[in-house]
Amino acid sequence: MDILRGISVAPGVAIGEVVVLEAEDVRIPYRTVAKDQIPEELTRLKEAFDASIREVQEQAEWLREHLGRDAANVFEWHVGVLKDDHLRESIEEKIQQEGAAAAYAASTVMRNYQRRFLQMSDPLLVERIRDVQDIERRLLRNILGASAEDLAHLSKPTILVSHDLTPTQTAHLAETKVIGVALDAGAATSHTAILLRSWGRPGVIGLKDVATRISGGDTMIIDGTNQLVIVDPNPSTLKEYRTRERAYVRFSGELNEFQHLPAVTRDEHRVTLLSNIEFPHEAAIGVAKGGEGIGLYRTEFLFLRPEGAPSEDEQYEAYCEAIDGAGNQPVTIRTFDLGADKYTQQRSYEQERNPMLGLRSIRYSLQNLDMFKVQLRAVLRASGHGKVRVMFPLINSLMEFRQAKMTVHDAMEDLEEEGVRVDSDIEIGMMLETPAAAIQVKEFCREVGFISIGTNDLIQYLLAVDRGNERVSRFYTASHPAVLRVLRDVIRACTQAGIDCSLCGEMAGRPLYTLVLLGLGLRQLSMAPANIPEVKKLIRLVTMGQAQRIARRALSFETDRQVTNYLRDETRKVLPEDPI
Amino acid sequence: MSDTNPQAVRDATVGNREGLHARPVMQFVDLASKFRSQIRVTNVSGRAETVDGKSAMQMMLLEATQGSIVRIEACGEDAQVAVDALADLVTSGFKNGSSHSPSPPSVGS
């Protein structure tokens, strides 16, 4: 039995057999295929070789152009190896004679070669082992590229273990029999984590080496509530967790009773709980969980598909689907938040050195005006279909906001000329997620229709911590006194100016912060639908006076640890049976 | 391949400083692949394992460093031409007889 600690993406317990999604550094488990599948494996291998050769050639070409021929030399050898008939034949032989899966066959053969290099006496030649590893990884990636699809064919509830998942892979989990996820990589607010959370099943990420410690078929317990996974549990632990699993199901069942009650404090202060969604079909889930509209529709997830950029009509249809799903409640559409870890980096060969500070979000849209206008046209057309608000991500200066707003009006004029019905009073807002915008909040309040505080980015820019870098992500916390003070100032400015203000970061969905956010004056919180029932229950158990007292006290601390401990104690006092 | 007798053989001493590394290996493999003959190479100074001269992976495994003697054997219609060209390439320190530019060889990163 092994207990590993990580970061939880969603609470709850999942117990099951493991499937390892093979990734770069992971040993590929022995897997055979049925005889009639052998031709398929051979084709898969051939395609992987072809794709790998193309990739390396492109890479070598690029290096030759930018860094000269010497830099490209080693990749020419990679191409040579990938075209090596002997290598290919010995892998094919393994598949044909042993019925080995292509990935296993390739990995075994490549690792035999790695051992040969290890035994060499010339240190320069021993270094070639890295190249062989590199080639192996590339091949495996190309062989296994389709393996996320295999997840769709799981025959029983399964726990997925992997080094990492791409947002695309994560987005498709809901269609599989996967009941829990454990990942080596990741931080609490990476986009994979956000998607995992909206998927709603127990998951622990940032486990560093879980994928190498386990092989397919082992039993694993995912304890999302306590942020740990247990590999190969002993019988008594297993028994204990079966009990907890039932308790958790009961607790969620109780929460569901709160779903359709209003979010009102005991002293009759009304709070609006909204849903964050990535895909239009989730709008209906938000309503089912007791949400009162969509506070954040992350439209950039429309790009997470092989076909790339969505057309105006495709977008219009997606937005209408979200509007329909949300019933008569408003849908706040955030324009594409592309860049940083989403989409654009994979597409450009010259990656930005510092993408979080790079061409992302509204900056990207304003530099790709054609794409931006297409989106705004689709949003405006959808505004004729139902109640829509539009907001821009990462607004950092008034000029950016004005330019974006002007683009909306341009698109509106065009549509009106075309005779298309739009909501000409559509509310235009901004996401406040940079320190600069927080400092200038009063000026923004004079121009914007509404403000939505995006704490995920705000915290990362305020604390100078890359939330996706597991080496520093422990420094990333909403409990940092500086974060609370900035939130206080922003909320206060909005209240004084009479500007509609909500908060839509991950923080909004964490019961730990519910009380302090209410106390700071927020009356609208937007979160993953799965979090709504519990936050609602908490709100219904407190008075606004209590929340204000808690906020004042929380603001008096000097360190994030004090803040976290204090908030945890206060939350437990209100909701002792909460397993979170 | 091992059951065919070579029709041409020549030993060559590796002339370049870093031996048969990424770029020299590819020069050798590229040149060998231009011939119809089968090419076999043995590092006589090393473990005396015989490899396919058209295989990028196997050639790297020869572990031929500066001063190593490699035996080049060919079997096929252009055996003699092939062996001569390849042996010249090796002894020259990979400075000629290749499709690559004649810039001084460097160690692959």
Interface residues (C-beta under 8 A of the other chain):
Chain A: R69 D70 A71 N73 V74 E76 W77 G80 V81 K83 D84 D85 H86 L87 Y113 R116 F117 M120 S121 D122 L124 L125 R128 D131
Chain B: E18 G19 H21 A22 R23 V25 M26 V29 D30 D52 K54 S55 A56 M57 Q58 M60 L61 E63 T65 S101 S103 S106 V107 G108 S109
